[in-house]
Amino acid sequence: MPKVLSENTALTLLGKIEFKEDKDSELFFYSIKNEWNEVVLKILNTFTVKGPNQELFDNPNISEHEGSDTEIAKHNASTVAPGVYINKLNGKSIELGLEQNNIGVIKLSIKAHKITPSYKMTIPEPYKITTHKHVDLSNVPRYLVALFVDKGQTEIVKLFLSEGENFRHPNIVLIRGAAKNNLKVVRTDLDYGVDFDSDDLNRYDLEYNDDINSDDVVEESIYDSLSLASGNGRLELVKLLLEYGTDIDFQNKENPLAEASKNGYLDIVKFPLDYGADPGGFGENPLKSGARVSCYDGSPLKRTSQIGESNIERLLLEYGDDVHYENDLSL
């Protein structure tokens, strides 16, 4: 792009010259990179008429995520279509917006599919209208998703979950939202169907960590969301997670009940117990096993006895914990 080109000049040119994707798409990406959001909006609002049997998109850069068997549509009628393909070059527009931390253009891109063309037809009918596709988010790196949650960019996170396609990190949103006690983010994530059965929901999959560039992200992401909430005394977050079906007896050393017991949070200890949590934290359902529990390692009763929380000890025993089971380590 010429150095003399400015945002105002680009807007003027777009008002006089028809945007041609095969020739002018560089302007679209250049505008995103330079935060010329008015130009980006102008291009996204540009629709052109494709004649009968004319290819809907003239460029060959169909996103690889569309699938190899995708056919470029041809029609017997004229089509009013977007002037630019929103997922051109495998989602370069959203990638540039993320790289530049251009919140405005990220919003514009994700919402582009809602734009209704106002093109005045000068050709005989019949014709059909094609809107922008949903933005393909499959290449959005998870460390950036974590940073958006950490910075409180709730609107962006909600757009990722609700408006984009192929968003791969709803579980990271849940874990980071829990870590930051952001109830709005957590509720939004739960409302849009986070997968509680996913392998990396309660344990962050560190095998694929090429896009993790922050020790903070790695350190906190490995914890179960409910354990994070329980261990930090966040009762409202605990209630929210349990309301949506989070596993109450997650079997690892950061067991939610054990974490709350260790840190002396009586109200949080009582709430999962009322939900039916195993007071031992490692055994079977207390109704089936008589609430007997091994008192080794990180069981709630042992954690509580170590810090002298007699109220929590009494509560656990009241709900059926067995102080003598295995080896008397709680004594």
Secondary structure, 3 states (H helix, E strand, C coil): CCCCCCHHHHHHHHHHCCCCHHHHHHHHHHHHHCCCHHHHHHHHCCEEEECCCCCCCCCCCCCHHHCCCCCCCCCCCEEEEECCCCCHHHHHHHHHHHHCCCHHHHHHHHCHHHCCCCCCCCCCCCEEECCCCCCECCCCCHHHHHHHHHCCCHHHHHHHHHCCECCCCHHHHHHHHHHCCCHHHHHHHHHCCCCCCCCCCCCCCCCCCCCCCCHHHHHHHCCCHHHHHHHCCCHHHHHHHHHCCCCCCCCCCCCHHHHHHHCCCHHHHHHHHHCCCCCCCCCCCHHHHCCCCCCCCCCHHHHHHHHCCHHHHHHHHHCCCCCCCCCCCCC
